[in-house]
Amino acid sequence: MKKDLKAVILAAGKGTRMKSKTPKVLHEIFNKPLIARVIEATNKTGSVENIVVIGHGGELVEKYLSQNYKNSTIVVQKEQLGTGHAVKTANEKLKNYKGNVLILCGDTPLIKKETLIDFVNFHNENNSDITVMSAVFDNPKGYGRIIRNKNDELEEIIEEKDADENVKKIKEVNAGVYCINWETSSIGIDEIKNNNAQKEYYITDIIKWGKINNKRVFPYTINDSDEIFGINSRENLAEAVQILRKRKLKELMDEGVTIVDTNTTYISPETQIEPDTIILPSVVIEGENKIGKNCKIGPFSHLRGDCTIEDNVKIGNFVELKKAHVKSRTNVCHLTYIGDSELGENVNIGAGTITANYDSRTKIKSKTIIENGASIGSNTVMVAPVTIGENALIGAGSIITKDVGANSLGLTRAPQKEIKNYINKGE
């Protein structure tokens, strides 16, 4: 029977190797913090509450979560005494709870929502009390090994420091993600001891407790070991970016998008692109965006997020877009910035066009609207808020500060002067 689900996300680590004042889980991949990617994955599993265990720099993590994820609850782990201790810290928020609890780390941003859904479903279908996610590595060095019994249940997890040569040959390892039936097995969290050299409490000890107390304990093996990749350094952060980048490009190509150069193209996981669109080299697309069919983007284009590009649009060389809606059959081809703007159908934007949308004194951004069929001459600046009417023409080199009506010519240009014989050829 399907049970209610809550998540406990461990995010108290100092992240010493990051060498940063920013808490590790707030470092970003494609403009989104690590913790955000984990929470969005757990939310898609149906988790009704994410209990986030914070420690080092916790006030910054708490502020971020309170502003962005209302179903998150914060608990503070004052001393970092191991993963088991972190989960014990969350116990207070789970009193009398009888559903399942998903336990995972806040520094594993590559975990897919589909994987977590399958993991929880496996737990429910097997009527499991404790389920542990596992992965298979060609080189499992450093990981705890998964030991199965003849019934394919999880017998124990043996850490590498305790493993003999036969155990070290096992390639299935503990992925550090757990699903626990809180009604039957939460007492096992309370009973975890710190009788080890480090005097820490380890969540892996819940497996031993489960076997002693005749609980149903299963491993669940994921297909892609990259999903449990943890971030502990700047190098890891860069590696994770590459994994997410390649994953997204493959997904898009499988769906009918042409990526001309996979080595220089960066597209955020949150971007949607429809078939027969071509992405040219050195394109960077960040944030959430929707790009339609038969578009051509690039080369050297930069979409900074919150962009909607409809069908048959061209975004060309050295064009930057932010919070822009570009309708069908519109061209934005060269050396242009379009921000906080709405461009209609069949609009042509000349080279060097700028929407001046930001007032640095008031910190207010204003909107530029360019209606259907308008043509903007090269080297134009439109100072928002401003509307360019349908089929209007803006002369090259203009600075537009007032609305231009439909079918009108907008032009601001000082008279050209010529001073003859200004250059003395004799000198």
C-alpha positions as CSV (number, residue, x, y, z in Angstrom):
1,M,0.0,0.0,0.0
2,K,1.3,3.4,-0.9
3,K,2.2,5.5,2.2
4,D,2.7,9.2,2.8
5,L,6.2,10.4,2.1
6,K,8.5,12.9,3.7
7,A,12.2,13.5,3.0
8,V,15.1,14.2,5.3
9,I,17.9,16.0,3.4
10,L,21.3,16.1,5.1
11,A,22.9,19.5,4.5
12,A,25.0,20.2,7.5
13,G,28.4,19.5,6.2
14,K,31.1,22.2,6.3
15,G,32.4,21.5,2.8
16,T,35.9,22.3,3.8
17,R,37.4,21.4,0.4
18,M,35.3,23.9,-1.3
19,K,37.3,26.7,0.4
20,S,34.4,29.0,0.4
21,K,32.3,31.2,2.8
22,T,29.3,30.0,0.9
23,P,27.7,26.7,2.4
24,K,28.5,23.8,0.1
25,V,24.8,23.1,-0.7
26,L,24.3,26.7,-2.0
27,H,27.0,26.4,-4.7
28,E,25.3,26.4,-8.1
29,I,25.1,24.2,-11.2
30,F,23.4,26.0,-14.1
31,N,22.3,28.8,-11.8
32,K,20.6,26.6,-9.3
33,P,22.0,25.6,-5.9
34,L,22.8,22.0,-5.2
35,I,20.2,21.8,-2.5
36,A,17.5,23.1,-4.8
37,R,18.1,20.4,-7.4
38,V,17.8,17.7,-4.6
39,I,14.6,19.3,-3.2
40,E,13.0,19.6,-6.7
41,A,13.7,15.9,-7.2
42,T,12.1,14.9,-3.8
43,N,9.1,17.1,-4.5
44,K,8.4,15.2,-7.7
45,T,8.2,11.9,-5.7
46,G,5.2,13.3,-3.8
47,S,7.1,14.3,-0.6
48,V,4.8,16.5,1.4
49,E,7.6,17.9,3.5
50,N,11.4,18.2,3.2
51,I,13.1,18.3,6.6
52,V,16.5,19.8,5.9
53,V,19.3,19.3,8.5
54,I,21.6,22.3,8.5
55,G,24.8,23.1,10.3
56,H,27.7,25.2,8.9
57,G,26.4,28.4,7.4
58,G,22.9,27.2,8.2
59,E,21.4,30.7,8.4
60,L,22.1,31.2,4.7
61,V,20.6,27.9,3.8
62,E,17.5,28.6,5.9
63,K,17.0,32.0,4.3
64,Y,17.3,30.5,0.8
65,L,14.8,27.7,1.5
66,S,12.3,29.9,3.2
67,Q,12.2,32.2,0.2
68,N,12.0,29.4,-2.4
69,Y,10.6,26.1,-1.0
70,K,7.7,26.5,1.3
71,N,7.4,22.8,2.1
72,S,10.8,22.8,3.7
73,T,11.4,22.5,7.5
74,I,14.7,23.4,9.0
75,V,16.4,21.5,11.9
76,V,19.8,22.5,13.2
77,Q,22.5,19.9,13.8
78,K,24.7,21.8,16.3
79,E,27.5,19.2,16.3
80,Q,28.3,17.2,13.2
81,L,28.5,13.7,14.6
82,G,27.8,11.6,11.6
83,T,24.9,10.8,9.2
84,G,23.0,8.8,11.9
85,H,23.2,11.8,14.3
86,A,21.9,14.1,11.5
87,V,18.8,11.9,11.1
88,K,18.4,11.7,14.8
89,T,18.3,15.5,14.8
90,A,15.3,15.3,12.4
91,N,13.4,12.9,14.6
92,E,11.7,15.6,16.6
93,K,9.9,16.7,13.4
94,L,8.8,13.1,12.7
95,K,7.1,12.3,16.0
96,N,4.0,10.1,15.5
97,Y,4.6,10.0,11.7
98,K,3.6,6.7,10.1
99,G,4.6,7.1,6.5
100,N,7.8,6.5,4.6
101,V,10.9,8.7,5.0
102,L,13.3,9.3,2.1
103,I,16.8,10.1,3.4
104,L,19.4,11.6,1.1
105,C,22.2,14.1,0.9
106,G,21.9,17.8,-0.1
107,D,25.1,17.6,-2.1
108,T,24.0,15.0,-4.7
109,P,22.4,17.3,-7.3
110,L,22.4,14.7,-10.2
111,I,19.8,12.4,-8.7
112,K,16.8,12.1,-11.1
113,K,13.2,12.4,-9.9
114,E,12.3,9.4,-12.0
115,T,14.9,7.4,-10.1
116,L,13.6,8.5,-6.7
117,I,10.0,7.6,-7.8
118,D,11.1,4.1,-8.9
119,F,13.0,3.7,-5.6
120,V,10.0,4.6,-3.5
121,N,7.7,2.4,-5.6
122,F,10.1,-0.5,-5.2
123,H,10.1,0.1,-1.4
124,N,6.3,0.0,-1.3
125,E,5.8,-2.9,-3.7
126,N,8.1,-5.1,-1.6
127,N,6.5,-4.1,1.6
128,S,10.0,-3.1,2.7
129,D,10.9,-1.7,6.1
130,I,14.3,-0.4,5.0
131,T,15.4,0.1,1.4
132,V,18.9,1.2,0.5
133,M,19.8,2.6,-2.9
134,S,22.9,0.9,-4.5
135,A,25.0,1.5,-7.6
136,V,27.5,-0.5,-9.5
137,F,31.0,0.9,-10.1
138,D,33.8,-0.6,-12.2
139,N,36.2,0.8,-9.5
140,P,34.3,0.8,-6.2
141,K,37.2,1.8,-4.1
142,G,36.3,3.9,-1.1
143,Y,32.6,2.8,-1.0
144,G,30.8,0.5,1.4
145,R,29.9,-2.8,-0.3
146,I,26.4,-4.2,-0.6
147,I,26.1,-7.8,0.7
148,R,23.0,-9.6,-0.5
149,N,21.6,-12.9,0.9
150,K,20.2,-15.8,-1.2
151,N,16.8,-14.1,-1.2
152,D,18.3,-11.0,-2.8
153,E,17.6,-9.1,0.4
154,L,20.3,-6.8,1.9
155,E,22.3,-8.7,4.5
156,E,24.7,-5.9,5.4
157,I,26.9,-3.1,4.2
158,I,30.6,-3.6,4.8
159,E,32.8,-0.5,4.7
160,E,36.0,-0.8,2.7
161,K,38.2,-0.4,5.8
162,D,36.5,-3.5,7.2
163,A,36.4,-5.5,4.0
164,D,38.5,-8.5,3.2
165,E,39.8,-9.2,-0.4
166,N,36.7,-11.1,-1.4
167,V,34.4,-8.3,-0.3
168,K,36.5,-5.7,-2.0
169,K,35.8,-7.5,-5.3
170,I,32.1,-6.7,-5.0
171,K,31.2,-3.8,-7.3
172,E,27.8,-3.0,-5.9
173,V,28.1,-0.2,-3.4
174,N,26.0,1.9,-1.0
175,A,24.6,5.0,-2.8
176,G,23.7,6.7,0.5
177,V,20.0,7.0,-0.2
178,Y,17.4,5.3,2.1
179,C,13.7,4.8,2.3
180,I,12.4,3.9,5.7
181,N,9.0,2.8,6.9
182,W,8.9,5.2,9.8
183,E,6.2,3.4,11.7
184,T,8.0,0.1,11.8
185,S,11.7,1.2,11.8
186,S,12.2,4.7,13.2
187,I,13.1,3.2,16.5
188,G,16.2,1.8,14.8
189,I,17.4,5.4,14.2
190,D,17.1,6.1,18.0
191,E,19.1,2.9,18.7
192,I,22.1,3.7,16.5
193,K,25.2,3.8,18.7
194,N,28.5,5.6,18.3
195,N,30.7,2.7,19.5
196,N,33.4,3.3,16.8
197,A,36.8,4.9,16.6
198,Q,35.3,8.2,15.3
199,K,32.6,8.3,18.0
200,E,30.1,9.1,15.3
201,Y,26.6,7.8,14.5
202,Y,26.3,6.1,11.1
203,I,23.0,5.7,9.2
204,T,24.4,2.5,7.7
205,D,23.9,0.9,11.2
206,I,20.2,0.9,10.5
207,I,20.8,-2.2,8.3
208,K,22.3,-4.2,11.1
209,W,19.4,-3.1,13.4
210,G,16.9,-4.2,10.7
211,K,18.4,-7.7,10.3
212,I,18.6,-8.2,14.1
213,N,14.9,-7.2,14.5
214,N,13.6,-9.3,11.5
215,K,12.7,-6.3,9.3
216,R,12.4,-6.5,5.6
217,V,15.6,-4.9,4.2
218,F,16.2,-4.6,0.5
219,P,18.8,-3.0,-1.9
220,Y,17.6,-1.2,-5.0
221,T,20.2,-0.8,-7.8
222,I,20.1,2.3,-10.0
223,N,21.1,2.2,-13.7
224,D,23.2,5.3,-13.8
225,S,25.9,5.6,-11.1
226,D,26.5,9.3,-12.0
227,E,23.2,10.1,-10.2
228,I,24.8,9.6,-6.8
229,F,27.9,11.8,-7.6
230,G,28.6,13.9,-4.5
231,I,30.0,17.4,-4.5
232,N,33.0,17.9,-2.2
233,S,35.3,20.2,-4.1
234,R,35.3,22.8,-6.9
235,E,36.6,20.0,-9.2
236,N,33.6,17.9,-8.3
237,L,31.3,20.9,-9.1
238,A,32.9,21.3,-12.6
239,E,32.5,17.5,-13.2
240,A,28.8,17.6,-12.2
241,V,28.2,20.5,-14.6
242,Q,29.7,18.4,-17.4
243,I,27.5,15.4,-16.5
244,L,24.4,17.4,-16.4
245,R,25.3,19.2,-19.7
246,K,26.0,15.9,-21.6
247,R,22.8,14.4,-20.1
248,K,20.7,17.3,-21.4
249,L,22.3,17.5,-24.8
250,K,21.7,13.7,-25.3
251,E,18.1,14.1,-24.2
252,L,17.5,17.0,-26.7
253,M,19.2,15.2,-29.6
254,D,17.1,12.1,-28.9
255,E,14.0,14.3,-29.2
256,G,15.0,15.8,-32.6
257,V,17.1,18.8,-31.7
258,T,20.3,19.4,-33.7
259,I,23.3,20.2,-31.5
260,V,26.1,21.2,-34.0
261,D,28.9,21.1,-31.4
262,T,28.4,19.2,-28.2
263,N,31.7,20.3,-26.8
264,T,30.9,24.0,-26.7
265,T,27.1,24.0,-26.0
266,Y,25.7,24.5,-22.5
267,I,21.9,24.1,-22.0
268,S,20.3,24.0,-18.6
269,P,18.2,20.9,-17.6
270,E,15.2,23.2,-17.2
271,T,15.2,24.3,-20.8
272,Q,12.6,22.8,-23.2
273,I,13.4,22.7,-27.0
274,E,11.1,21.3,-29.7
275,P,12.2,19.2,-32.7
276,D,14.0,20.6,-35.7
277,T,15.6,23.5,-33.9
278,I,19.3,23.9,-34.5
279,I,21.7,25.0,-31.8
280,L,25.0,26.3,-33.3
281,P,28.4,26.3,-31.5
282,S,29.2,28.2,-28.3
283,V,25.6,28.7,-27.2
284,V,24.9,29.1,-23.4
285,I,21.3,28.7,-22.3
286,E,20.7,29.1,-18.5
287,G,17.6,28.9,-16.3
288,E,14.1,28.0,-17.5
289,N,13.3,28.5,-21.2
290,K,10.9,27.3,-23.9
291,I,12.2,27.2,-27.5
292,G,9.9,26.2,-30.3
293,K,10.3,24.3,-33.6
294,N,12.5,25.1,-36.5
295,C,14.5,27.8,-34.7
296,K,18.1,28.6,-35.2
297,I,20.1,29.6,-32.1
298,G,23.7,30.9,-32.3
299,P,26.5,30.8,-32.7
300,F,27.7,32.6,-29.5
301,S,24.2,33.3,-28.2
302,H,23.4,33.6,-24.5
303,L,19.9,33.0,-23.1
304,R,19.9,33.9,-19.4
305,G,16.6,32.5,-18.4
306,D,12.8,33.1,-18.4
307,C,12.8,33.2,-22.2
308,T,10.0,31.9,-24.5
309,I,11.0,31.6,-28.2
310,E,8.2,30.5,-30.5
311,D,8.6,28.6,-33.8
312,N,10.8,29.7,-36.8
313,V,12.8,32.3,-34.8
314,K,16.4,33.1,-35.4
315,I,18.6,34.2,-32.5
316,G,22.0,34.9,-34.0
317,N,25.6,35.8,-33.3
318,F,26.5,37.4,-29.9
319,V,22.8,38.0,-29.0
320,E,21.8,38.0,-25.3
321,L,18.3,37.5,-24.1
322,K,16.8,37.7,-20.6
323,K,13.1,37.4,-19.6
324,A,12.1,37.8,-23.2
325,H,9.1,36.5,-25.2
326,V,10.0,36.2,-28.9
327,K,7.1,35.3,-31.2
328,S,7.1,33.3,-34.4
329,R,9.2,34.2,-37.5
330,T,11.1,37.0,-35.8
331,N,14.9,37.5,-36.3
332,V,17.3,38.8,-33.7
333,C,20.5,38.3,-35.5
334,H,23.6,40.2,-34.4
335,L,25.3,41.8,-31.4
336,T,22.0,42.6,-29.6
337,Y,20.6,42.6,-26.0
338,I,16.9,42.0,-25.5
339,G,15.8,42.0,-21.8
340,D,12.3,42.2,-20.2
341,S,10.8,42.4,-23.6
342,E,8.0,41.1,-25.8
343,L,8.7,40.8,-29.5
344,G,5.8,40.1,-31.8
345,E,5.6,38.0,-35.0
346,N,7.7,38.9,-38.1
347,V,9.8,41.4,-36.2
348,N,13.3,42.2,-37.5
349,I,15.9,43.4,-35.0
350,G,18.9,45.1,-36.6
351,A,22.5,44.6,-35.4
352,G,23.6,46.4,-32.3
353,T,20.1,46.9,-30.8
354,I,19.7,47.4,-27.1
355,T,16.7,47.4,-24.8
356,A,17.7,49.7,-22.0
357,N,15.5,48.1,-19.3
358,Y,17.2,48.8,-16.0
359,D,17.3,51.9,-13.8
360,S,20.4,51.5,-11.6
361,R,19.1,54.1,-9.1
362,T,15.7,52.7,-8.5
363,K,16.7,49.0,-9.2
364,I,13.5,48.8,-11.4
365,K,13.4,47.0,-14.7
366,S,10.8,48.1,-17.3
367,K,9.4,46.4,-20.3
368,T,9.9,46.9,-24.0
369,I,7.1,45.8,-26.4
370,I,7.7,45.5,-30.1
371,E,4.5,44.6,-32.0
372,N,4.0,42.4,-35.1
373,G,5.9,43.4,-38.2
374,A,8.0,46.1,-36.7
375,S,11.6,46.6,-38.0
376,I,14.3,48.0,-35.7
377,G,17.2,49.6,-37.5
378,S,20.8,48.8,-36.5
379,N,22.4,50.5,-33.5
380,T,19.1,51.4,-31.9
381,V,18.6,51.9,-28.2
382,M,15.0,51.6,-26.8
383,V,14.7,53.1,-23.3
384,A,12.0,51.2,-21.5
385,P,9.1,51.4,-20.8
386,V,8.4,51.8,-24.4
387,T,6.1,50.3,-27.1
388,I,6.9,50.1,-30.8
389,G,3.7,49.7,-32.7
390,E,2.7,47.2,-35.4
391,N,4.6,47.6,-38.7
392,A,6.6,50.6,-37.3
393,L,10.0,51.3,-38.6
394,I,12.8,52.6,-36.4
395,G,15.7,54.4,-38.2
396,A,19.2,53.2,-37.6
397,G,21.1,54.8,-34.8
398,S,18.0,56.1,-33.0
399,I,17.5,56.4,-29.2
400,I,13.8,55.8,-28.6
401,T,12.4,57.1,-25.4
402,K,8.7,57.5,-26.3
403,D,6.2,55.1,-27.8
404,V,6.1,54.8,-31.6
405,G,2.7,54.3,-33.2
406,A,1.7,51.6,-35.7
407,N,2.9,52.1,-39.3
408,S,5.1,55.1,-38.2
409,L,8.7,55.9,-38.6
410,G,10.6,56.6,-35.4
411,L,13.8,58.5,-35.8
412,T,16.2,60.4,-33.6
413,R,19.2,61.7,-35.4
414,A,21.3,64.9,-35.2
415,P,21.9,66.6,-38.6
416,Q,25.1,65.4,-40.3
417,K,27.8,68.0,-40.6
418,E,30.7,68.1,-43.0
419,I,33.6,70.5,-42.4
420,K,35.5,70.6,-45.6
421,N,39.3,70.6,-45.7
422,Y,39.4,69.9,-42.0
423,I,42.4,67.8,-42.5
424,N,45.4,69.8,-43.6
425,K,47.1,67.6,-46.1
426,G,50.2,69.7,-46.0
427,E,51.0,68.9,-42.3
